[in-house]
Amino acid sequence: MATTGKIDGNNLLIYVQGSAVACTTSASLSMSMSSIDTTCKDSGGWASSIAGLKNWELSGEGLTEFDATYGFNDLVTLWKAGTEITVRFSTNVTGDKYFEGKGYITDLSEDAAMNDVTTYSFTIQGKDELNTPTYT
């Protein structure tokens, strides 16, 4: 049954190649569209534009676990190879909409501060359209 009411952020996960990225602590989907300026000299001082290119990116942060089922080391392998990946931002609850597309890992980092747990972050730049099917 589809999720109702407010969505608990703990339930939205990032999936890469069908596997949930392990031990994430945050996930973010960003969509944007550029505009094309169509302002003329006789516009009366008002800017005018039309829709331009759309793009999207998915990013996340997590705690590093070298023995994770699908974690930082797996993302490094995909990044090194320049692999086109399938990503999904989903609750995996039947009836819920989710976001899915193809992209590339464009940013990947790991931070190991003194007296703190090791963390990682990643960004996936979308390629082509971001789809919004319903989970079945």
MOHU-V238777 format. One record per residue. RES is the residue in three letters. PHI is phi in whole degrees, -180 to 180 (* if undefined). OMEGA is omega in radians with two decimals (* if undefined). Layout:
res = [RES | RES]
phi = [PHI | PHI]
omega = [OMEGA | OMEGA]
//
This chain:
res = [MET | ALA | THR | THR | GLY | LYS | ILE | ASP | GLY | ASN | ASN | LEU | LEU | ILE | TYR | VAL | GLN | GLY | SER | ALA | VAL | ALA | CYS | THR | THR | SER | ALA | SER | LEU | SER | MET | SER | MET | SER | SER | ILE | ASP | THR | THR | CYS | LYS | ASP | SER | GLY | GLY | TRP | ALA | SER | SER | ILE | ALA | GLY | LEU | LYS | ASN | TRP | GLU | LEU | SER | GLY | GLU | GLY | LEU | THR | GLU | PHE | ASP | ALA | THR | TYR | GLY | PHE | ASN | ASP | LEU | VAL | THR | LEU | TRP | LYS | ALA | GLY | THR | GLU | ILE | THR | VAL | ARG | PHE | SER | THR | ASN | VAL | THR | GLY | ASP | LYS | TYR | PHE | GLU | GLY | LYS | GLY | TYR | ILE | THR | ASP | LEU | SER | GLU | ASP | ALA | ALA | MET | ASN | ASP | VAL | THR | THR | TYR | SER | PHE | THR | ILE | GLN | GLY | LYS | ASP | GLU | LEU | ASN | THR | PRO | THR | TYR | THR]
phi = [* | -62 | -66 | -117 | 71 | -69 | -93 | -70 | -57 | -66 | -90 | -95 | -119 | -98 | -113 | -121 | 54 | 90 | -111 | -67 | -71 | -70 | 52 | -72 | -113 | -157 | -148 | -145 | -114 | -124 | -125 | -144 | -142 | -81 | -119 | -109 | -68 | -124 | -71 | -109 | -59 | -96 | -81 | 72 | 87 | -101 | -75 | -137 | -153 | -125 | -64 | -114 | -74 | -105 | -148 | -149 | -148 | -121 | -135 | -156 | -133 | -160 | -99 | -72 | -134 | -65 | -99 | -63 | -61 | -149 | -136 | -55 | -62 | -67 | -66 | -61 | -59 | -67 | -64 | -59 | -82 | 66 | -71 | -72 | -120 | -99 | -124 | -142 | -117 | -154 | -88 | 58 | -104 | -53 | 96 | -83 | -72 | -144 | -110 | -148 | -168 | -109 | -170 | -134 | -75 | -107 | -148 | -151 | -146 | -133 | -127 | -125 | -77 | -63 | 59 | -148 | -77 | -75 | -123 | -139 | -143 | -151 | -132 | -116 | -87 | -69 | -123 | 71 | -74 | -94 | -92 | -132 | -77 | -105 | -71 | -120]
omega = [-3.10 | 3.10 | 3.10 | 3.12 | -3.13 | -3.08 | 3.07 | -3.12 | 3.11 | -3.07 | 3.12 | -3.10 | 3.02 | 3.10 | 3.09 | -3.11 | 3.09 | -3.12 | 3.07 | 3.08 | -2.97 | 2.94 | 3.08 | 3.10 | 3.04 | 3.10 | -3.08 | 3.05 | -3.13 | 3.12 | 3.13 | 3.08 | 3.06 | 3.07 | 3.11 | -3.10 | 3.10 | -3.10 | 3.09 | 3.11 | -3.09 | -3.11 | 3.14 | 3.13 | 3.14 | 3.08 | 3.10 | -3.14 | 3.02 | -3.12 | 3.11 | -3.09 | 3.05 | 3.01 | -3.13 | 3.03 | 3.14 | -3.14 | -3.14 | 3.05 | 3.14 | 3.08 | -3.08 | 3.03 | -3.11 | 3.13 | -3.13 | 3.07 | 3.08 | -3.01 | -3.04 | -3.10 | 3.09 | 3.11 | 3.09 | 3.13 | 3.13 | 3.14 | -3.12 | -3.10 | -3.07 | -3.05 | 2.96 | -3.06 | 3.00 | -3.12 | 3.13 | 3.06 | -2.88 | 2.96 | -3.03 | 3.08 | 3.14 | 3.13 | 3.12 | 2.97 | 3.04 | -3.14 | -3.11 | 3.09 | 3.10 | 3.14 | -3.12 | 3.03 | -3.08 | -3.14 | -3.09 | 3.13 | 3.10 | -3.10 | -3.14 | -3.12 | 3.11 | 3.08 | -3.14 | 3.10 | 3.14 | -3.12 | 3.05 | 3.05 | -3.11 | 3.04 | 3.08 | 3.11 | -3.12 | 3.08 | 3.14 | -3.00 | 3.01 | -3.09 | -3.14 | 3.10 | 3.08 | -3.12 | 3.10 | *]
//
